[in-house]
Amino acid sequence: MPEELSESRNRGEGADLIRIRSKHRRRLLGRLTEGGATVSELANDVGLRVPHASAELKRLRNDGLVSSDQSEGSRGASMHLTQFGWEAIRSDELSR
């Protein structure tokens, strides 16, 4: 499991929950719940510089939390949450 994500045990149900530890990841994923966006749009919306947002989104993509409508490295690609990304967000909210 990536270091930015950690698993914790929900005491009440015994279910494994994912907790998103990075505030930048949480902000980017939260923004993506509103719909797809380009790296530049995401960076602007969450207050990150484009290179930092791009690097974080690459890690999110490698971890299977986001995908894009074009191949990696394509300019203007729209990023979207994957099913696993949606599940990670729900799990993160439950683990708090």
PDB file as gemmi writes it, atoms N, CA and C in Angstrom:
CRYST1    1.000    1.000    1.000  90.00  90.00  90.00 P 1                      
ATOM      1  N   MET A   1       0.843  -1.173   0.000  1.00  0.00           N  
ATOM      2  CA  MET A   1       0.000   0.000   0.000  1.00  0.00           C  
ATOM      3  C   MET A   1       0.888   1.234   0.000  1.00  0.00           C  
ATOM      4  N   PRO A   2       0.584   2.255  -0.795  1.00  0.00           N  
ATOM      5  CA  PRO A   2       1.382   3.473  -0.840  1.00  0.00           C  
ATOM      6  C   PRO A   2       1.460   4.129   0.533  1.00  0.00           C  
ATOM      7  N   GLU A   3       2.562   4.810   0.813  1.00  0.00           N  
ATOM      8  CA  GLU A   3       2.733   5.414   2.124  1.00  0.00           C  
ATOM      9  C   GLU A   3       1.746   6.543   2.386  1.00  0.00           C  
ATOM     10  N   GLU A   4       1.195   7.163   1.338  1.00  0.00           N  
ATOM     11  CA  GLU A   4       0.233   8.238   1.530  1.00  0.00           C  
ATOM     12  C   GLU A   4      -1.123   7.710   1.969  1.00  0.00           C  
ATOM     13  N   LEU A   5      -1.320   6.407   1.837  1.00  0.00           N  
ATOM     14  CA  LEU A   5      -2.550   5.760   2.275  1.00  0.00           C  
ATOM     15  C   LEU A   5      -2.192   4.815   3.408  1.00  0.00           C  
ATOM     16  N   SER A   6      -3.052   4.702   4.362  1.00  0.00           N  
ATOM     17  CA  SER A   6      -2.836   3.717   5.413  1.00  0.00           C  
ATOM     18  C   SER A   6      -4.151   3.020   5.695  1.00  0.00           C  
ATOM     19  N   GLU A   7      -4.052   1.800   6.193  1.00  0.00           N  
ATOM     20  CA  GLU A   7      -5.256   1.061   6.545  1.00  0.00           C  
ATOM     21  C   GLU A   7      -5.449   1.129   8.048  1.00  0.00           C  
ATOM     22  N   SER A   8      -6.692   1.259   8.451  1.00  0.00           N  
ATOM     23  CA  SER A   8      -7.021   1.184   9.865  1.00  0.00           C  
ATOM     24  C   SER A   8      -8.227   0.274  10.011  1.00  0.00           C  
ATOM     25  N   ARG A   9      -8.413  -0.256  11.168  1.00  0.00           N  
ATOM     26  CA  ARG A   9      -9.509  -1.180  11.415  1.00  0.00           C  
ATOM     27  C   ARG A   9     -10.672  -0.396  12.021  1.00  0.00           C  
ATOM     28  N   ASN A  10     -11.840  -0.509  11.397  1.00  0.00           N  
ATOM     29  CA  ASN A  10     -13.058   0.086  11.938  1.00  0.00           C  
ATOM     30  C   ASN A  10     -13.501  -0.822  13.076  1.00  0.00           C  
ATOM     31  N   ARG A  11     -13.453  -0.330  14.295  1.00  0.00           N  
ATOM     32  CA  ARG A  11     -13.732  -1.166  15.463  1.00  0.00           C  
ATOM     33  C   ARG A  11     -15.146  -1.726  15.460  1.00  0.00           C  
ATOM     34  N   GLY A  12     -16.097  -0.950  15.000  1.00  0.00           N  
ATOM     35  CA  GLY A  12     -17.486  -1.374  15.049  1.00  0.00           C  
ATOM     36  C   GLY A  12     -17.815  -2.486  14.073  1.00  0.00           C  
ATOM     37  N   GLU A  13     -17.262  -2.457  12.887  1.00  0.00           N  
ATOM     38  CA  GLU A  13     -17.647  -3.409  11.855  1.00  0.00           C  
ATOM     39  C   GLU A  13     -16.527  -4.356  11.461  1.00  0.00           C  
ATOM     40  N   GLY A  14     -15.302  -4.089  11.877  1.00  0.00           N  
ATOM     41  CA  GLY A  14     -14.191  -4.941  11.513  1.00  0.00           C  
ATOM     42  C   GLY A  14     -13.756  -4.783  10.066  1.00  0.00           C  
ATOM     43  N   ALA A  15     -14.208  -3.747   9.395  1.00  0.00           N  
ATOM     44  CA  ALA A  15     -13.869  -3.535   7.985  1.00  0.00           C  
ATOM     45  C   ALA A  15     -12.560  -2.772   7.872  1.00  0.00           C  
ATOM     46  N   ASP A  16     -11.791  -3.087   6.833  1.00  0.00           N  
ATOM     47  CA  ASP A  16     -10.577  -2.322   6.566  1.00  0.00           C  
ATOM     48  C   ASP A  16     -10.964  -0.999   5.935  1.00  0.00           C  
ATOM     49  N   LEU A  17     -10.422   0.070   6.475  1.00  0.00           N  
ATOM     50  CA  LEU A  17     -10.685   1.403   5.951  1.00  0.00           C  
ATOM     51  C   LEU A  17      -9.386   1.995   5.444  1.00  0.00           C  
ATOM     52  N   ILE A  18      -9.483   2.798   4.420  1.00  0.00           N  
ATOM     53  CA  ILE A  18      -8.319   3.494   3.883  1.00  0.00           C  
ATOM     54  C   ILE A  18      -8.358   4.918   4.397  1.00  0.00           C  
ATOM     55  N   ARG A  19      -7.237   5.388   4.891  1.00  0.00           N  
ATOM     56  CA  ARG A  19      -7.134   6.772   5.330  1.00  0.00           C  
ATOM     57  C   ARG A  19      -6.137   7.475   4.428  1.00  0.00           C  
ATOM     58  N   ILE A  20      -6.553   8.592   3.851  1.00  0.00           N  
ATOM     59  CA  ILE A  20      -5.684   9.388   2.984  1.00  0.00           C  
ATOM     60  C   ILE A  20      -4.911  10.335   3.889  1.00  0.00           C  
ATOM     61  N   ARG A  21      -3.602  10.134   4.004  1.00  0.00           N  
ATOM     62  CA  ARG A  21      -2.799  10.901   4.950  1.00  0.00           C  
ATOM     63  C   ARG A  21      -2.334  12.236   4.402  1.00  0.00           C  
ATOM     64  N   SER A  22      -2.139  12.355   3.109  1.00  0.00           N  
ATOM     65  CA  SER A  22      -1.623  13.589   2.522  1.00  0.00           C  
ATOM     66  C   SER A  22      -2.740  14.604   2.320  1.00  0.00           C  
ATOM     67  N   LYS A  23      -2.541  15.810   2.858  1.00  0.00           N  
ATOM     68  CA  LYS A  23      -3.574  16.845   2.689  1.00  0.00           C  
ATOM     69  C   LYS A  23      -3.710  17.246   1.220  1.00  0.00           C  
ATOM     70  N   HIS A  24      -2.621  17.205   0.464  1.00  0.00           N  
ATOM     71  CA  HIS A  24      -2.696  17.555  -0.961  1.00  0.00           C  
ATOM     72  C   HIS A  24      -3.502  16.508  -1.722  1.00  0.00           C  
ATOM     73  N   ARG A  25      -3.261  15.246  -1.403  1.00  0.00           N  
ATOM     74  CA  ARG A  25      -4.045  14.170  -2.031  1.00  0.00           C  
ATOM     75  C   ARG A  25      -5.520  14.332  -1.705  1.00  0.00           C  
ATOM     76  N   ARG A  26      -5.798  14.593  -0.443  1.00  0.00           N  
ATOM     77  CA  ARG A  26      -7.191  14.736  -0.014  1.00  0.00           C  
ATOM     78  C   ARG A  26      -7.861  15.901  -0.743  1.00  0.00           C  
ATOM     79  N   ARG A  27      -7.148  17.010  -0.897  1.00  0.00           N  
ATOM     80  CA  ARG A  27      -7.719  18.171  -1.589  1.00  0.00           C  
ATOM     81  C   ARG A  27      -7.954  17.878  -3.067  1.00  0.00           C  
ATOM     82  N   LEU A  28      -7.002  17.235  -3.731  1.00  0.00           N  
ATOM     83  CA  LEU A  28      -7.166  16.900  -5.149  1.00  0.00           C  
ATOM     84  C   LEU A  28      -8.304  15.906  -5.352  1.00  0.00           C  
ATOM     85  N   LEU A  29      -8.344  14.874  -4.529  1.00  0.00           N  
ATOM     86  CA  LEU A  29      -9.415  13.890  -4.652  1.00  0.00           C  
ATOM     87  C   LEU A  29     -10.771  14.521  -4.354  1.00  0.00           C  
ATOM     88  N   GLY A  30     -10.808  15.385  -3.342  1.00  0.00           N  
ATOM     89  CA  GLY A  30     -12.055  16.073  -3.014  1.00  0.00           C  
ATOM     90  C   GLY A  30     -12.546  16.922  -4.169  1.00  0.00           C  
ATOM     91  N   ARG A  31     -11.623  17.609  -4.818  1.00  0.00           N  
ATOM     92  CA  ARG A  31     -12.009  18.425  -5.977  1.00  0.00           C  
ATOM     93  C   ARG A  31     -12.538  17.549  -7.102  1.00  0.00           C  
ATOM     94  N   LEU A  32     -11.946  16.395  -7.305  1.00  0.00           N  
ATOM     95  CA  LEU A  32     -12.381  15.501  -8.375  1.00  0.00           C  
ATOM     96  C   LEU A  32     -13.765  14.901  -8.120  1.00  0.00           C  
ATOM     97  N   THR A  33     -14.257  14.967  -6.885  1.00  0.00           N  
ATOM     98  CA  THR A  33     -15.629  14.514  -6.638  1.00  0.00           C  
ATOM     99  C   THR A  33     -16.634  15.436  -7.316  1.00  0.00           C  
ATOM    100  N   GLU A  34     -16.201  16.636  -7.666  1.00  0.00           N  
ATOM    101  CA  GLU A  34     -17.069  17.608  -8.344  1.00  0.00           C  
ATOM    102  C   GLU A  34     -17.066  17.415  -9.853  1.00  0.00           C  
ATOM    103  N   GLY A  35     -16.186  16.569 -10.358  1.00  0.00           N  
ATOM    104  CA  GLY A  35     -16.095  16.312 -11.790  1.00  0.00           C  
ATOM    105  C   GLY A  35     -14.663  16.369 -12.271  1.00  0.00           C  
ATOM    106  N   GLY A  36     -14.460  15.917 -13.491  1.00  0.00           N  
ATOM    107  CA  GLY A  36     -13.131  15.879 -14.083  1.00  0.00           C  
ATOM    108  C   GLY A  36     -12.567  17.263 -14.344  1.00  0.00           C  
ATOM    109  N   ALA A  37     -11.250  17.334 -14.434  1.00  0.00           N  
ATOM    110  CA  ALA A  37     -10.566  18.597 -14.687  1.00  0.00           C  
ATOM    111  C   ALA A  37      -9.148  18.314 -15.159  1.00  0.00           C  
ATOM    112  N   THR A  38      -8.554  19.306 -15.815  1.00  0.00           N  
ATOM    113  CA  THR A  38      -7.163  19.194 -16.234  1.00  0.00           C  
ATOM    114  C   THR A  38      -6.253  19.431 -15.034  1.00  0.00           C  
ATOM    115  N   VAL A  39      -4.987  19.102 -15.191  1.00  0.00           N  
ATOM    116  CA  VAL A  39      -4.013  19.321 -14.127  1.00  0.00           C  
ATOM    117  C   VAL A  39      -3.977  20.798 -13.749  1.00  0.00           C  
ATOM    118  N   SER A  40      -3.972  21.680 -14.736  1.00  0.00           N  
ATOM    119  CA  SER A  40      -3.936  23.121 -14.459  1.00  0.00           C  
ATOM    120  C   SER A  40      -5.164  23.571 -13.686  1.00  0.00           C  
ATOM    121  N   GLU A  41      -6.330  23.079 -14.096  1.00  0.00           N  
ATOM    122  CA  GLU A  41      -7.564  23.447 -13.394  1.00  0.00           C  
ATOM    123  C   GLU A  41      -7.551  22.941 -11.958  1.00  0.00           C  
ATOM    124  N   LEU A  42      -7.103  21.706 -11.787  1.00  0.00           N  
ATOM    125  CA  LEU A  42      -7.039  21.140 -10.442  1.00  0.00           C  
ATOM    126  C   LEU A  42      -6.068  21.920  -9.562  1.00  0.00           C  
ATOM    127  N   ALA A  43      -4.893  22.227 -10.107  1.00  0.00           N  
ATOM    128  CA  ALA A  43      -3.896  22.982  -9.349  1.00  0.00           C  
ATOM    129  C   ALA A  43      -4.470  24.325  -8.914  1.00  0.00           C  
ATOM    130  N   ASN A  44      -5.112  25.015  -9.832  1.00  0.00           N  
ATOM    131  CA  ASN A  44      -5.702  26.311  -9.524  1.00  0.00           C  
ATOM    132  C   ASN A  44      -6.803  26.183  -8.474  1.00  0.00           C  
ATOM    133  N   ASP A  45      -7.653  25.190  -8.633  1.00  0.00           N  
ATOM    134  CA  ASP A  45      -8.798  25.023  -7.731  1.00  0.00           C  
ATOM    135  C   ASP A  45      -8.396  24.685  -6.300  1.00  0.00           C  
ATOM    136  N   VAL A  46      -7.303  23.952  -6.125  1.00  0.00           N  
ATOM    137  CA  VAL A  46      -6.899  23.552  -4.771  1.00  0.00           C  
ATOM    138  C   VAL A  46      -5.722  24.361  -4.230  1.00  0.00           C  
ATOM    139  N   GLY A  47      -5.222  25.309  -5.011  1.00  0.00           N  
ATOM    140  CA  GLY A  47      -4.161  26.188  -4.537  1.00  0.00           C  
ATOM    141  C   GLY A  47      -2.771  25.584  -4.534  1.00  0.00           C  
ATOM    142  N   LEU A  48      -2.500  24.695  -5.484  1.00  0.00           N  
ATOM    143  CA  LEU A  48      -1.162  24.120  -5.623  1.00  0.00           C  
ATOM    144  C   LEU A  48      -0.505  24.641  -6.891  1.00  0.00           C  
ATOM    145  N   ARG A  49       0.814  24.633  -6.915  1.00  0.00           N  
ATOM    146  CA  ARG A  49       1.518  24.937  -8.159  1.00  0.00           C  
ATOM    147  C   ARG A  49       1.347  23.755  -9.103  1.00  0.00           C  
ATOM    148  N   VAL A  50       1.328  24.036 -10.397  1.00  0.00           N  
ATOM    149  CA  VAL A  50       1.082  22.993 -11.398  1.00  0.00           C  
ATOM    150  C   VAL A  50       2.077  21.831 -11.286  1.00  0.00           C  
ATOM    151  N   PRO A  51       3.390  22.082 -11.148  1.00  0.00           N  
ATOM    152  CA  PRO A  51       4.313  20.935 -11.058  1.00  0.00           C  
ATOM    153  C   PRO A  51       4.017  20.028  -9.856  1.00  0.00           C  
ATOM    154  N   HIS A  52       3.657  20.637  -8.734  1.00  0.00           N  
ATOM    155  CA  HIS A  52       3.356  19.834  -7.544  1.00  0.00           C  
ATOM    156  C   HIS A  52       2.070  19.036  -7.748  1.00  0.00           C  
ATOM    157  N   ALA A  53       1.045  19.683  -8.293  1.00  0.00           N  
ATOM    158  CA  ALA A  53      -0.219  18.983  -8.574  1.00  0.00           C  
ATOM    159  C   ALA A  53       0.013  17.849  -9.567  1.00  0.00           C  
ATOM    160  N   SER A  54       0.812  18.103 -10.585  1.00  0.00           N  
ATOM    161  CA  SER A  54       1.094  17.095 -11.601  1.00  0.00           C  
ATOM    162  C   SER A  54       1.781  15.876 -10.993  1.00  0.00           C  
ATOM    163  N   ALA A  55       2.769  16.113 -10.139  1.00  0.00           N  
ATOM    164  CA  ALA A  55       3.484  15.007  -9.495  1.00  0.00           C  
ATOM    165  C   ALA A  55       2.548  14.217  -8.584  1.00  0.00           C  
ATOM    166  N   GLU A  56       1.710  14.916  -7.840  1.00  0.00           N  
ATOM    167  CA  GLU A  56       0.777  14.235  -6.937  1.00  0.00           C  
ATOM    168  C   GLU A  56      -0.258  13.437  -7.725  1.00  0.00           C  
ATOM    169  N   LEU A  57      -0.742  14.006  -8.828  1.00  0.00           N  
ATOM    170  CA  LEU A  57      -1.713  13.304  -9.669  1.00  0.00           C  
ATOM    171  C   LEU A  57      -1.090  12.074 -10.327  1.00  0.00           C  
ATOM    172  N   LYS A  58       0.191  12.159 -10.653  1.00  0.00           N  
ATOM    173  CA  LYS A  58       0.877  10.989 -11.215  1.00  0.00           C  
ATOM    174  C   LYS A  58       0.899   9.858 -10.193  1.00  0.00           C  
ATOM    175  N   ARG A  59       1.182  10.196  -8.930  1.00  0.00           N  
ATOM    176  CA  ARG A  59       1.172   9.181  -7.876  1.00  0.00           C  
ATOM    177  C   ARG A  59      -0.241   8.616  -7.683  1.00  0.00           C  
ATOM    178  N   LEU A  60      -1.247   9.500  -7.721  1.00  0.00           N  
ATOM    179  CA  LEU A  60      -2.636   9.045  -7.587  1.00  0.00           C  
ATOM    180  C   LEU A  60      -3.019   8.120  -8.737  1.00  0.00           C  
ATOM    181  N   ARG A  61      -2.530   8.448  -9.914  1.00  0.00           N  
ATOM    182  CA  ARG A  61      -2.804   7.610 -11.093  1.00  0.00           C  
ATOM    183  C   ARG A  61      -2.116   6.256 -10.947  1.00  0.00           C  
ATOM    184  N   ASN A  62      -0.858   6.260 -10.532  1.00  0.00           N  
ATOM    185  CA  ASN A  62      -0.119   5.009 -10.336  1.00  0.00           C  
ATOM    186  C   ASN A  62      -0.755   4.135  -9.256  1.00  0.00           C  
ATOM    187  N   ASP A  63      -1.389   4.772  -8.274  1.00  0.00           N  
ATOM    188  CA  ASP A  63      -2.058   4.044  -7.194  1.00  0.00           C  
ATOM    189  C   ASP A  63      -3.471   3.612  -7.572  1.00  0.00           C  
ATOM    190  N   GLY A  64      -3.912   3.990  -8.774  1.00  0.00           N  
ATOM    191  CA  GLY A  64      -5.223   3.566  -9.246  1.00  0.00           C  
ATOM    192  C   GLY A  64      -6.392   4.387  -8.751  1.00  0.00           C  
ATOM    193  N   LEU A  65      -6.125   5.564  -8.177  1.00  0.00           N  
ATOM    194  CA  LEU A  65      -7.199   6.401  -7.642  1.00  0.00           C  
ATOM    195  C   LEU A  65      -7.787   7.343  -8.682  1.00  0.00           C  
ATOM    196  N   VAL A  66      -6.986   7.720  -9.672  1.00  0.00           N  
ATOM    197  CA  VAL A  66      -7.471   8.594 -10.741  1.00  0.00           C  
ATOM    198  C   VAL A  66      -7.046   8.035 -12.093  1.00  0.00           C  
ATOM    199  N   SER A  67      -7.750   8.461 -13.120  1.00  0.00           N  
ATOM    200  CA  SER A  67      -7.394   8.106 -14.493  1.00  0.00           C  
ATOM    201  C   SER A  67      -7.638   9.334 -15.349  1.00  0.00           C  
ATOM    202  N   SER A  68      -7.181   9.270 -16.587  1.00  0.00           N  
ATOM    203  CA  SER A  68      -7.414  10.394 -17.491  1.00  0.00           C  
ATOM    204  C   SER A  68      -7.983   9.881 -18.799  1.00  0.00           C  
ATOM    205  N   ASP A  69      -8.531  10.816 -19.562  1.00  0.00           N  
ATOM    206  CA  ASP A  69      -9.144  10.440 -20.834  1.00  0.00           C  
ATOM    207  C   ASP A  69      -8.127  10.361 -21.967  1.00  0.00           C  
ATOM    208  N   GLN A  70      -6.841  10.622 -21.660  1.00  0.00           N  
ATOM    209  CA  GLN A  70      -5.772  10.526 -22.651  1.00  0.00           C  
ATOM    210  C   GLN A  70      -4.587   9.802 -22.022  1.00  0.00           C  
ATOM    211  N   SER A  71      -3.610   9.457 -22.836  1.00  0.00           N  
ATOM    212  CA  SER A  71      -2.440   8.751 -22.314  1.00  0.00           C  
ATOM    213  C   SER A  71      -1.636   9.652 -21.386  1.00  0.00           C  
ATOM    214  N   GLU A  72      -0.878   9.015 -20.495  1.00  0.00           N  
ATOM    215  CA  GLU A  72      -0.072   9.753 -19.528  1.00  0.00           C  
ATOM    216  C   GLU A  72       0.874  10.707 -20.245  1.00  0.00           C  
ATOM    217  N   GLY A  73       0.979  11.922 -19.727  1.00  0.00           N  
ATOM    218  CA  GLY A  73       1.855  12.926 -20.300  1.00  0.00           C  
ATOM    219  C   GLY A  73       1.200  13.807 -21.341  1.00  0.00           C  
ATOM    220  N   SER A  74      -0.027  13.494 -21.728  1.00  0.00           N  
ATOM    221  CA  SER A  74      -0.735  14.313 -22.717  1.00  0.00           C  
ATOM    222  C   SER A  74      -1.217  15.607 -22.077  1.00  0.00           C  
ATOM    223  N   ARG A  75      -0.970  16.699 -22.746  1.00  0.00           N  
ATOM    224  CA  ARG A  75      -1.435  17.990 -22.238  1.00  0.00           C  
ATOM    225  C   ARG A  75      -2.934  18.126 -22.441  1.00  0.00           C  
ATOM    226  N   GLY A  76      -3.575  18.737 -21.458  1.00  0.00           N  
ATOM    227  CA  GLY A  76      -5.004  18.990 -21.557  1.00  0.00           C  
ATOM    228  C   GLY A  76      -5.881  17.802 -21.241  1.00  0.00           C  
ATOM    229  N   ALA A  77      -5.277  16.718 -20.738  1.00  0.00           N  
ATOM    230  CA  ALA A  77      -6.067  15.530 -20.391  1.00  0.00           C  
ATOM    231  C   ALA A  77      -6.932  15.828 -19.173  1.00  0.00           C  
ATOM    232  N   SER A  78      -8.138  15.337 -19.193  1.00  0.00           N  
ATOM    233  CA  SER A  78      -9.056  15.504 -18.071  1.00  0.00           C  
ATOM    234  C   SER A  78      -8.883  14.333 -17.108  1.00  0.00           C  
ATOM    235  N   MET A  79      -8.645  14.648 -15.849  1.00  0.00           N  
ATOM    236  CA  MET A  79      -8.460  13.634 -14.816  1.00  0.00           C  
ATOM    237  C   MET A  79      -9.803  13.340 -14.164  1.00  0.00           C  
ATOM    238  N   HIS A  80     -10.018  12.070 -13.797  1.00  0.00           N  
ATOM    239  CA  HIS A  80     -11.267  11.629 -13.177  1.00  0.00           C  
ATOM    240  C   HIS A  80     -10.958  10.631 -12.070  1.00  0.00           C  
ATOM    241  N   LEU A  81     -11.856  10.546 -11.098  1.00  0.00           N  
ATOM    242  CA  LEU A  81     -11.736   9.514 -10.072  1.00  0.00           C  
ATOM    243  C   LEU A  81     -12.067   8.151 -10.664  1.00  0.00           C  
ATOM    244  N   THR A  82     -11.339   7.142 -10.240  1.00  0.00           N  
ATOM    245  CA  THR A  82     -11.679   5.763 -10.591  1.00  0.00           C  
ATOM    246  C   THR A  82     -12.643   5.237  -9.520  1.00  0.00           C  
ATOM    247  N   GLN A  83     -13.152   4.050  -9.737  1.00  0.00           N  
ATOM    248  CA  GLN A  83     -14.011   3.427  -8.717  1.00  0.00           C  
ATOM    249  C   GLN A  83     -13.241   3.289  -7.409  1.00  0.00           C  
ATOM    250  N   PHE A  84     -11.966   2.888  -7.493  1.00  0.00           N  
ATOM    251  CA  PHE A  84     -11.139   2.763  -6.292  1.00  0.00           C  
ATOM    252  C   PHE A  84     -10.950   4.126  -5.630  1.00  0.00           C  
ATOM    253  N   GLY A  85     -10.831   5.193  -6.429  1.00  0.00           N  
ATOM    254  CA  GLY A  85     -10.717   6.540  -5.882  1.00  0.00           C  
ATOM    255  C   GLY A  85     -11.946   6.928  -5.075  1.00  0.00           C  
ATOM    256  N   TRP A  86     -13.127   6.639  -5.633  1.00  0.00           N  
ATOM    257  CA  TRP A  86     -14.382   6.917  -4.912  1.00  0.00           C  
ATOM    258  C   TRP A  86     -14.433   6.120  -3.609  1.00  0.00           C  
ATOM    259  N   GLU A  87     -14.037   4.858  -3.671  1.00  0.00           N  
ATOM    260  CA  GLU A  87     -14.050   4.011  -2.476  1.00  0.00           C  
ATOM    261  C   GLU A  87     -13.067   4.526  -1.430  1.00  0.00           C  
ATOM    262  N   ALA A  88     -11.899   4.987  -1.871  1.00  0.00           N  
ATOM    263  CA  ALA A  88     -10.900   5.520  -0.944  1.00  0.00           C  
ATOM    264  C   ALA A  88     -11.426   6.769  -0.247  1.00  0.00           C  
ATOM    265  N   ILE A  89     -12.125   7.626  -0.975  1.00  0.00           N  
ATOM    266  CA  ILE A  89     -12.686   8.837  -0.371  1.00  0.00           C  
ATOM    267  C   ILE A  89     -13.736   8.467   0.672  1.00  0.00           C  
ATOM    268  N   ARG A  90     -14.632   7.563   0.325  1.00  0.00           N  
ATOM    269  CA  ARG A  90     -15.670   7.139   1.281  1.00  0.00           C  
ATOM    270  C   ARG A  90     -15.034   6.494   2.512  1.00  0.00           C  
ATOM    271  N   SER A  91     -14.053   5.655   2.291  1.00  0.00           N  
ATOM    272  CA  SER A  91     -13.379   4.980   3.387  1.00  0.00           C  
ATOM    273  C   SER A  91     -12.632   5.979   4.272  1.00  0.00           C  
ATOM    274  N   ASP A  92     -11.989   6.965   3.653  1.00  0.00           N  
ATOM    275  CA  ASP A  92     -11.266   7.995   4.401  1.00  0.00           C  
ATOM    276  C   ASP A  92     -12.223   8.777   5.290  1.00  0.00           C  
ATOM    277  N   GLU A  93     -13.390   9.096   4.772  1.00  0.00           N  
ATOM    278  CA  GLU A  93     -14.372   9.838   5.561  1.00  0.00           C  
ATOM    279  C   GLU A  93     -14.851   9.011   6.744  1.00  0.00           C  
ATOM    280  N   LEU A  94     -15.005   7.714   6.562  1.00  0.00           N  
ATOM    281  CA  LEU A  94     -15.448   6.841   7.648  1.00  0.00           C  
ATOM    282  C   LEU A  94     -14.369   6.643   8.707  1.00  0.00           C  
ATOM    283  N   SER A  95     -13.101   6.709   8.299  1.00  0.00           N  
ATOM    284  CA  SER A  95     -12.009   6.433   9.236  1.00  0.00           C  
ATOM    285  C   SER A  95     -11.684   7.615  10.139  1.00  0.00           C  
ATOM    286  N   ARG A  96     -12.278   8.753   9.880  1.00  0.00           N  
ATOM    287  CA  ARG A  96     -11.987   9.928  10.718  1.00  0.00           C  
ATOM    288  C   ARG A  96     -12.827   9.951  11.961  1.00  0.00           C  
TER     289      ARG A  96                                                      
END                                                                             
